[in-house]
Amino acid sequence: MIRIILLCCCFAAANSYAGTKEAVNNTLDRFHQYAAEANGEAYFELMSEDMVYLGTDASERWSKDDFKGYALPYFNKGRGWLYTAKERHIIISKDGKMAWFDELLWNKKYGLVRGSGVLSLEKAGKQESWKFRQYNLAFPIPNALAGEVVAKIKQHK
């Protein structure tokens, strides 16, 4: 009997973990979907108030409000951006309240890019939802090209 109870507890914990990971995956998918649809309201609703967005340029460290100032003019004209996930890794904290992720994405203009970040499980009333705390978009530079790219960046500055 004890073995059955333990087995049921382990199964419930595994299902709970999978559900949490699935919810994070769903949040990431919606983040990219809302950007592609230029749905600013839904897009920014996925972000915590103290969220930080790190763009591809070294100068791009934006608060949620700063990033809204950048993105909303595009969204308001119906112009979004599409990043399609090709590979994704999600890690959930032991207490199930924080998640870290990295993903390889495809974009028509930039090709392969990497997104990474942190989400936290936030409660609003009785409802819990995953909110972005940080998102970092980067260009994964092949090691064979790194020296050449770094030299060009130095020249640019």
N, C-alpha and C positions, 0 to 999 in steps of 0.2 A: 504494500500500500504506500509506504514512504517513497519507494522508487517511482511510483506513478505520480505522486504529488510533485516530487522533484522534477520529473520529466515534464510535467505540465507547466511548472514554474519556469523552467528553462525555455520551453517552447513559447510561452507568453512573453518572456523577456526578449527572445530573438525576434518575435513578431513585432513587439513594440519598437525595437531598434530599427528593424527594416522599415516600419511605417514612418519613423522619424527621418530616416535617410531618404525615403521616398518623398516625404514632405519637403525636405530641403531641395531635392532634385526638381520637384515641381515648382518651387519658388524660383530656382535658377532659370528654368524653362520659361516661366512667365515673365521674368525680368527681361530676357532677350526678346520674347514675343511682344511685350508692350513697347519696347524700344523700336522694333520693326514696324509696329502699327502707329507709331508716334502718339501713343496714349500716355501723355505726361501724367495725368492724374493717377492712373493705376501704377505706372512706373515708379513714381516718387512715393507712393503709399507703401511700397515694399522696403523703404529705407527708414532706419531709425533716425531720430532727430539729430543725433550726433554723428551720423554717418560721414565717412571720408571716402572720396572717390579719387583714386590716383590714375591719371591718364598716361598716355604714352610719352608725352613731353615732360622733361624734368620739372618744368614750371607748373605742371597741372596737379596740384594738391588742393582739392576742392571740398568744402563743407557741403552739406546737402543743399543749403540755400545758394551757395556759389554755383554748384553744378546745375541747379534749376535755372539760374540766370544764363548759363551757357546753353543748356539743352532746350528749354521751353520755346525760344524763338524758332528753332527748327521744328519742334513738334507742332507748334501752332500753325505752321505752314504745311503741315502734313508730311514733313520730311523726318523720317527716322533712320535707323541703321540696323542692319541685319547681321548678327553673328550667330552662326550655327555650330552647336556643340558637336565635336568629333570624338572627344574623350573627356571623361570627368571622374574626379576622385573626391570623395566626401568623407570627412572624419567627424564623428559626433563625440562630444565630451561625455564622460561617464555619467554625469547627472542629466544628460539629454537636453541641456539648455544652450549649448554653444555648438557651432559647426564651422569647420574650416574646409575649404574646397580649393581645387585648382582644376582648370579645364582648358583644353585646347579647342580653339574656335576657328571657324572659317569665315572670312569676310571677303566680299568680292573685290574691294579696293585694296585691302592690306594683305590678303592671303591668310596664312596661319598666324594666329595671335594666341596669347595666353591670358586668361583671366584667373584671378585668385582672390580670395577674400575670406571674410568672417561674417557669420550670421549669428544672431541670438534669438532665442525663443521669447517673445514678449507677450504679455497678457494685457488685453483690453477688455475689461469686464470679465465675462466668462470665456471669452474667445482667446485662443492662443494662436500666434502666427509668427513665422520666421521673418526677421527684418535684417537687412544688410547693415553691418557696422562698418565694413570696409570692402571696397572693391578696387582691384588693381588690374589695369589692362596694360599688357607689355608685348613687345615684339620679341619672340624667341629667336635670337641670332645664332645661326650655326657656328660652332667653335672655329671652323675653318675660315669663316668670314669675320670673326670678331676683331682681329687686329685692324683690318681694312675699315670696318665700320667705326671703331674707336678713333682711328686716325681722322676720318671724315668728320666725326663729331667735334674733335679738337680743332680742326680747321674752321668749322662752322662758328665756334665760339670766338 
